[in-house]
Amino acid sequence: MFIVGQALQKASLSFRHTQRTNTLVKMAGAKEDGYSRRIMQYMEGFMVSKVAQGLGTSMDGMGRLLSACVGLELLTTQHSADGQVLYSNTEMSTMFLMKSSPQSLYHSVEYNSNTTYLCWHNLTDAVREGKNQYEKAFGVSSKDLFEALYRSDEEMVRFMQLMNSVWNICGKDVVTAFDLSPFKSIYDLGGCSGALAKQCVSVYPECTVTILDLPKVTETCRKHFLSAEDVRISICEGDFFKNALPDADLFILARILHDWTEKQCRLLLAKVYQSCKPGGGVLLVEALLSEDNSGPLTVQLYSLDMLVQTEGRERKGSEYTSLLTAVGFSTIHICRAGNIYSVILALKG
């Protein structure tokens, strides 16, 4: 029991370490959501006294926080002519933490800090019970997973911003892992903010992409994420479990199946197979576990995250292959796309 307890503690700490910026948000004792963002916006050559005065903190507390940021490689230091320590953002911080950066992970940090970690506080209960922890974390029923996930309009927008930031960074690697130019009509199931759809039409000028998602998601997508310039992207309201799927050359399921049980995955993939045009297929985007269960650590932690937040889990490539062949797909290719995700292209014979 001691070993199990230590494993739970280490897993929780490891997950937090992989999202190290979130910890700094909490360390700062923020009085407002923009606190950590304002620290990063000082950018170049700032002193502890300047930041402390600007944010209304103690000199000692801010000095310790900035020192920790240096250790986490979020800031660098140099000394002025009069011996003062000057702090500057690292290249990584400027690229990924500045809200104005096209590759900003600001919204990912915010979502993990305000939502994900609250579920992880109940990791021990999740392991004991084998189910997600939305009810304990937020006081809402998780009988309908996405009703819990989108428990308020504000929370839904936060989640959509999270996915938007992920695909702004990783989307091009995903859509270029295979040559998708033969597929002219593409449906992105659970396409959320449309970020991956934008990457797709940017790379393949002959294709059109339709985002299929829940009505309140598509409404928010229209208002906040798509513009009049996105002429080759359209929106379709629906529930991919409950509603019939239209015919298409290619269906994209990007970080969808990991939310669901094997039974639900088979049900959805069977519907996709039936709606694929001859020669069509499905593109799965997932983080894959190694076949010998040895890693990668990031994906193992993602799988624990699925336990505390969803009904699903991360899987091996062979497990996705079995799900796909069980519903009729015959030709299956797997390709690593970047540092985290893999892409699986399954074709209908």
Secondary structure, DSSP 8 states (H G I E B T S, - for coil): -HHHHHHHHHHHHHHHHHTHHHHHHHHTT-SSTTHHHHHHTT-SSB-HHHHHHHHT--HHHHHHHHHHHHHTTSEEEEE-TTS-EEEEE-HHHHHHT-TTSTT--HHHHHHIIIIIHHHHTTHHHHHHHTS--HHHHHS---SSHHHHHTSSHHHHHHHHHHHHHHHHHHHHHHHTSS--TT--EEEEET-TTSHHHHHHHHH-TT-EEEEEE-HHHHHHHHHHT--TT-TTEEEEE--TTTS----EEEEEEES-GGGS-HHHHHHHHHHHHHHEEEEEEEEEEE-EE-TTS---HHHHHHHHHHHHHSS---EEHHHHHHHHHHHT--EEEEEEETTTEEEEEEE--
